[in-house]
Amino acid sequence: MAKVESAFKEELDKVLKDGFSAAELDADEAGWLQSRQVQRSDDAGLAQILAARDYDGRTLVWDGELESKVRALKVDEVHAALRHELDPAGISIFKAGDFKKAAAAAGTK
């Protein structure tokens, strides 16, 4: 567990310091947009989206506007938002499980 926690903190520090590359942002954006398109291509997925938009008082125009805003994001805007919104000191890490059993399986105490 300590290794996972340490790796998480290292990655978070790295992202806050260096941010993401333009290629990473482009790939993530494309994947997100494609997943939304796939969800809309399925009758059940589309029905779920329409129900959620109706509940929120929105239409699919809202989705189009959101996707346009995401497409327009620049790397420096994403970095600024990450630095503004993410505070490593404010992140709580919770651990749950049978740690005695895990330690015994790993051969440690």
NURO-810848 format. One line per field, with one value per residue: residue number from 1; residue in one letter; x, y, z of N, C-alpha, C, CB in turn. Coordinates in Angstrom, 2 decimals. Glycine has a CB too. Layout:
<sites>
pos: [NUM	...];
code: [A	...];
n.X: [X	...];
n.Y: [Y	...];
n.Z: [Z	...];
ca.X: [X	...];
ca.Y: [Y	...];
ca.Z: [Z	...];
c.X: [X	...];
c.Y: [Y	...];
c.Z: [Z	...];
cb.X: [X	...];
cb.Y: [Y	...];
cb.Z: [Z	...];
</sites>
This chain:
<sites>
pos: [1	2	3	4	5	6	7	8	9	10	11	12	13	14	15	16	17	18	19	20	21	22	23	24	25	26	27	28	29	30	31	32	33	34	35	36	37	38	39	40	41	42	43	44	45	46	47	48	49	50	51	52	53	54	55	56	57	58	59	60	61	62	63	64	65	66	67	68	69	70	71	72	73	74	75	76	77	78	79	80	81	82	83	84	85	86	87	88	89	90	91	92	93	94	95	96	97	98	99	100	101	102	103	104	105	106	107	108	109];
code: [M	A	K	V	E	S	A	F	K	E	E	L	D	K	V	L	K	D	G	F	S	A	A	E	L	D	A	D	E	A	G	W	L	Q	S	R	Q	V	Q	R	S	D	D	A	G	L	A	Q	I	L	A	A	R	D	Y	D	G	R	T	L	V	W	D	G	E	L	E	S	K	V	R	A	L	K	V	D	E	V	H	A	A	L	R	H	E	L	D	P	A	G	I	S	I	F	K	A	G	D	F	K	K	A	A	A	A	A	G	T	K];
n.X: [0.81	1.95	3.65	1.86	0.53	2.70	3.48	1.18	1.26	3.67	3.07	1.00	2.39	4.17	2.41	1.32	3.60	4.80	2.67	0.59	1.48	0.94	0.29	-0.62	-2.90	-4.39	-4.83	-6.29	-8.50	-9.58	-10.25	-12.18	-14.15	-14.80	-15.86	-18.18	-19.53	-19.91	-21.57	-23.86	-24.59	-25.85	-29.05	-30.02	-28.09	-28.39	-31.02	-30.68	-29.02	-30.73	-32.78	-31.37	-30.60	-33.13	-33.99	-32.16	-32.95	-31.89	-30.76	-29.60	-28.09	-26.64	-24.72	-23.30	-22.22	-20.60	-18.76	-17.56	-16.30	-14.44	-12.89	-11.68	-9.91	-6.72	-3.36	-2.01	-4.17	-5.37	-3.30	-3.20	-5.73	-5.53	-3.49	-4.78	-7.04	-6.27	-5.03	-2.57	-2.33	-4.90	-6.00	-7.41	-6.47	-7.71	-7.63	-8.62	-9.34	-8.20	-5.51	-3.75	-4.04	-3.20	-0.56	0.41	0.15	2.01	4.22	5.19	5.13];
n.Y: [-1.19	1.24	1.72	2.20	4.49	6.25	6.34	7.48	10.05	10.99	11.09	12.98	15.24	15.53	16.12	18.53	20.08	19.83	19.51	18.38	17.06	18.47	16.45	14.44	15.70	16.03	13.32	12.38	14.06	13.30	10.63	10.97	12.43	10.56	8.49	9.69	10.00	7.32	6.50	7.94	6.66	4.34	3.04	2.68	4.08	6.64	7.16	7.28	9.52	11.51	11.43	12.27	14.84	15.99	15.92	17.70	19.96	20.55	20.37	18.40	20.24	21.49	19.51	19.57	22.15	21.88	19.97	21.45	23.42	21.85	20.92	23.32	23.83	24.76	23.69	25.20	26.35	24.13	23.31	25.54	25.37	22.89	23.43	25.37	24.06	21.58	20.51	18.99	18.68	18.66	16.26	13.25	10.03	6.86	3.65	0.32	-3.01	-6.41	-6.30	-7.85	-10.36	-9.85	-9.14	-11.54	-13.14	-11.95	-12.58	-11.02	-9.04];
n.Z: [0.00	0.68	-1.45	-3.55	-2.63	-2.48	-5.19	-6.30	-5.11	-6.17	-8.93	-8.90	-7.94	-10.08	-12.21	-11.31	-11.31	-13.93	-15.68	-18.43	-21.64	-24.93	-26.69	-24.97	-23.92	-26.27	-26.97	-24.76	-24.89	-27.39	-26.85	-24.83	-26.20	-28.17	-26.59	-25.67	-28.06	-28.81	-26.71	-27.33	-29.65	-29.08	-28.39	-25.72	-24.26	-25.34	-24.58	-21.82	-21.60	-22.64	-20.73	-18.46	-19.26	-19.54	-16.88	-15.79	-17.07	-19.55	-23.02	-25.83	-27.08	-25.12	-24.59	-27.01	-26.86	-24.58	-25.50	-27.55	-26.03	-24.65	-26.80	-27.46	-25.43	-24.17	-23.53	-21.56	-20.21	-19.05	-17.36	-15.63	-14.44	-13.13	-11.27	-9.79	-8.75	-7.62	-4.60	-3.03	-0.26	0.57	-0.09	0.85	1.84	1.96	3.37	3.02	3.92	4.36	5.93	7.44	6.33	3.73	4.20	5.21	2.96	1.36	2.70	4.76	7.81];
ca.X: [0.00	2.82	4.15	0.77	0.34	3.87	3.39	0.11	1.74	4.70	2.38	0.29	3.41	4.68	1.38	1.23	4.83	5.07	1.46	0.49	1.94	-0.14	-0.08	-1.44	-4.18	-5.10	-5.25	-7.35	-9.67	-10.14	-10.86	-13.39	-15.15	-15.24	-16.71	-19.49	-20.18	-20.32	-22.72	-25.04	-24.92	-26.61	-30.38	-30.12	-27.22	-29.02	-32.19	-30.17	-28.57	-31.91	-33.46	-30.55	-30.70	-34.48	-33.99	-31.37	-33.49	-30.97	-30.96	-28.33	-27.31	-25.71	-23.62	-22.50	-21.47	-19.57	-17.72	-16.83	-15.42	-13.33	-12.03	-10.99	-8.97	-5.28	-2.57	-1.74	-5.42	-5.53	-2.30	-3.63	-6.88	-5.02	-2.77	-5.74	-8.04	-5.70	-4.16	-2.18	-2.56	-6.33	-6.43	-7.43	-6.26	-8.32	-7.23	-9.54	-9.04	-7.64	-4.08	-3.03	-4.09	-2.36	0.84	0.74	0.29	3.24	5.33	5.69	4.25];
ca.Y: [0.00	2.42	1.97	2.80	5.85	7.02	6.53	8.45	11.37	11.37	11.46	14.23	16.29	15.69	16.80	19.92	20.78	19.83	19.46	17.36	17.51	18.70	15.14	13.77	16.38	15.68	11.92	12.27	14.75	12.44	9.48	11.42	12.77	9.32	7.76	10.36	9.68	5.93	6.42	8.46	5.79	3.22	3.49	2.76	5.17	7.90	7.36	7.68	10.91	12.37	11.50	13.09	16.24	16.45	16.13	18.91	21.10	20.84	19.60	17.93	21.42	21.68	18.58	20.11	23.31	21.36	19.34	22.54	24.03	20.92	20.97	24.61	23.95	24.81	23.02	26.12	26.51	22.91	23.39	26.56	24.84	21.84	24.07	26.10	23.18	20.43	20.79	17.69	18.64	18.49	14.94	12.22	8.67	5.88	2.28	-0.66	-4.37	-7.34	-6.06	-8.97	-11.44	-9.42	-9.21	-12.96	-13.65	-11.39	-13.10	-9.99	-8.75];
ca.Z: [0.00	0.74	-2.81	-4.34	-2.13	-2.89	-6.64	-6.53	-4.73	-7.14	-10.17	-8.66	-7.90	-11.44	-13.00	-10.87	-11.68	-15.37	-16.47	-19.47	-22.94	-25.89	-27.24	-23.95	-23.88	-27.50	-26.90	-23.75	-25.44	-28.44	-26.19	-24.13	-27.21	-28.80	-25.65	-25.66	-29.33	-28.73	-25.81	-28.04	-30.78	-28.53	-27.98	-24.26	-23.82	-25.74	-23.71	-20.51	-21.73	-22.79	-19.43	-17.57	-19.71	-19.19	-15.43	-15.52	-17.82	-20.66	-24.25	-26.39	-27.46	-24.01	-24.82	-28.11	-26.36	-23.69	-26.31	-28.22	-25.03	-24.39	-27.98	-27.49	-24.32	-24.45	-22.49	-20.44	-19.46	-18.25	-16.28	-14.66	-13.70	-12.23	-10.16	-8.98	-8.12	-6.90	-3.47	-2.47	1.19	0.81	-0.55	1.89	1.34	2.85	3.09	3.59	3.51	5.35	5.79	8.01	5.34	2.61	4.65	5.31	1.59	0.83	3.50	5.69	8.96];
c.X: [0.86	3.35	3.09	0.56	1.49	3.83	2.31	0.60	2.79	4.05	1.65	1.27	3.94	3.69	1.28	2.46	4.95	3.82	1.46	1.03	0.73	-0.63	-0.96	-2.83	-5.01	-5.64	-6.40	-8.64	-10.36	-10.85	-12.16	-14.50	-15.69	-16.16	-18.11	-20.25	-20.70	-21.55	-23.99	-25.47	-25.75	-27.95	-30.50	-29.28	-27.82	-30.23	-31.76	-29.72	-29.75	-32.67	-32.69	-30.64	-32.08	-34.56	-33.28	-31.89	-32.59	-31.39	-29.60	-27.48	-26.26	-24.49	-22.70	-21.65	-20.33	-18.42	-16.91	-15.86	-14.22	-12.36	-11.17	-9.95	-7.52	-4.54	-2.33	-2.99	-5.66	-4.54	-2.73	-4.79	-6.44	-4.34	-3.71	-6.63	-7.46	-4.73	-3.79	-2.44	-4.03	-6.87	-6.32	-7.27	-6.79	-7.91	-8.20	-9.14	-8.53	-6.12	-3.24	-2.95	-3.19	-0.90	1.29	0.95	1.58	4.46	5.95	4.73	3.80];
c.Y: [1.27	2.76	2.64	4.25	6.75	7.33	7.55	9.87	11.88	11.84	12.79	15.40	16.59	16.46	18.26	20.73	20.93	19.89	18.30	17.93	17.74	17.38	14.37	14.38	16.02	14.26	11.74	12.91	13.87	11.24	9.84	11.72	11.52	8.53	8.37	10.04	8.24	5.79	6.90	7.54	4.58	3.73	3.66	3.91	6.52	8.19	7.84	9.15	11.86	12.52	12.39	14.56	16.81	16.77	17.44	20.14	21.51	20.03	19.10	19.08	21.69	20.77	19.09	21.28	22.87	20.77	20.39	23.23	23.14	20.93	22.23	24.76	23.93	24.21	23.95	26.38	25.31	22.92	24.37	26.05	23.76	22.47	24.82	25.17	22.05	20.88	19.46	17.59	18.39	17.14	13.94	10.86	7.71	4.49	1.33	-2.04	-5.19	-7.27	-7.19	-10.10	-11.10	-9.52	-10.66	-13.55	-13.15	-11.89	-12.07	-9.83	-7.34];
c.Z: [0.00	-0.65	-3.67	-3.93	-2.57	-4.39	-7.00	-6.24	-5.71	-8.46	-10.02	-8.64	-9.30	-12.31	-12.60	-11.26	-13.19	-16.24	-17.44	-20.77	-23.84	-26.47	-26.25	-23.88	-25.10	-27.46	-25.91	-24.25	-26.49	-27.85	-25.51	-25.13	-27.89	-27.87	-25.58	-26.94	-29.33	-27.83	-26.50	-29.19	-30.36	-28.02	-26.47	-23.72	-24.15	-24.86	-22.32	-20.54	-21.81	-21.48	-18.47	-17.96	-19.37	-17.70	-15.08	-16.25	-18.98	-21.89	-24.72	-26.92	-26.38	-24.20	-25.93	-27.68	-25.44	-24.49	-27.08	-27.26	-24.74	-25.57	-28.00	-26.38	-24.80	-23.26	-21.30	-19.60	-18.54	-17.09	-15.20	-13.81	-12.71	-11.01	-9.23	-8.16	-7.29	-5.82	-2.83	-0.97	1.52	0.38	0.60	1.24	2.39	2.41	3.77	3.09	4.67	5.23	6.40	7.01	4.15	2.96	4.74	3.91	0.97	1.62	4.42	6.84	8.91];
cb.X: [-0.93	3.98	4.60	-0.54	0.23	5.16	3.11	-1.11	2.31	5.66	1.40	-0.49	4.57	4.97	0.01	1.04	6.05	5.84	1.27	-0.98	2.92	0.33	1.18	-0.77	-3.98	-4.18	-4.07	-6.91	-9.27	-9.05	-9.91	-13.09	-14.56	-14.03	-16.07	-19.31	-19.20	-19.18	-22.47	-24.75	-23.65	-25.82	-31.43	-29.68	-25.86	-29.43	-33.01	-29.00	-27.68	-32.84	-33.62	-29.08	-30.43	-35.53	-33.31	-29.93	-33.70	-29.50	-31.67	-28.59	-28.24	-26.40	-24.16	-23.40	-22.40	-20.16	-18.35	-17.82	-16.20	-13.86	-12.87	-11.99	-9.19	-4.80	-1.22	-1.19	-6.60	-5.32	-0.93	-4.03	-7.93	-4.04	-1.71	-6.61	-8.90	-5.00	-4.85	-0.72	-2.09	-7.07	-5.58	-8.74	-4.74	-9.86	-5.77	-11.02	-8.03	-8.17	-3.72	-3.70	-5.54	-2.70	1.02	-0.38	-0.91	3.18	6.38	5.89	4.94];
cb.Y: [-0.01	2.19	0.65	1.99	5.85	6.27	5.20	8.13	11.35	10.20	10.36	14.16	15.89	14.31	16.11	19.97	20.03	18.61	20.76	16.87	16.48	19.64	14.31	13.86	17.89	15.85	11.03	12.93	16.11	11.99	8.88	12.67	13.72	8.46	7.73	11.89	9.89	5.05	7.24	9.85	5.33	2.51	2.51	1.42	5.05	7.85	6.06	6.77	11.07	11.80	10.09	12.62	16.33	15.39	14.94	18.67	22.28	20.51	20.47	16.91	22.66	21.38	17.19	20.52	24.28	20.31	18.35	23.57	24.32	19.48	20.89	25.72	22.82	26.28	22.55	27.44	26.69	21.64	23.81	27.86	24.27	20.91	25.02	26.98	22.61	19.48	21.76	17.43	19.95	19.56	14.47	12.28	8.38	6.02	2.01	-0.34	-4.39	-8.81	-4.75	-9.45	-11.69	-7.98	-8.51	-13.74	-13.22	-9.88	-13.65	-8.64	-9.03];
cb.Z: [1.20	1.71	-3.46	-4.16	-0.59	-2.54	-7.35	-5.65	-3.32	-7.41	-10.59	-7.33	-6.97	-12.07	-12.83	-9.36	-11.14	-15.72	-17.22	-19.64	-23.59	-27.03	-27.58	-22.56	-23.79	-28.71	-26.51	-22.44	-26.05	-29.41	-25.19	-23.28	-28.25	-29.19	-24.24	-25.51	-30.51	-28.20	-24.54	-28.59	-31.48	-27.38	-28.47	-23.62	-24.46	-27.21	-23.59	-20.09	-22.97	-23.87	-18.84	-17.60	-21.24	-19.57	-14.71	-15.91	-16.90	-20.25	-25.35	-27.49	-27.67	-22.65	-25.19	-29.25	-25.62	-22.72	-27.28	-28.79	-23.73	-24.13	-29.26	-27.39	-23.32	-24.72	-23.06	-20.96	-20.41	-19.13	-16.85	-15.39	-14.67	-12.96	-10.71	-9.86	-9.18	-7.87	-2.43	-2.75	1.83	0.12	-1.77	2.72	1.03	2.87	3.56	3.20	2.38	5.14	6.44	9.31	4.87	2.20	6.01	6.06	0.73	0.86	2.61	4.98	10.27];
</sites>
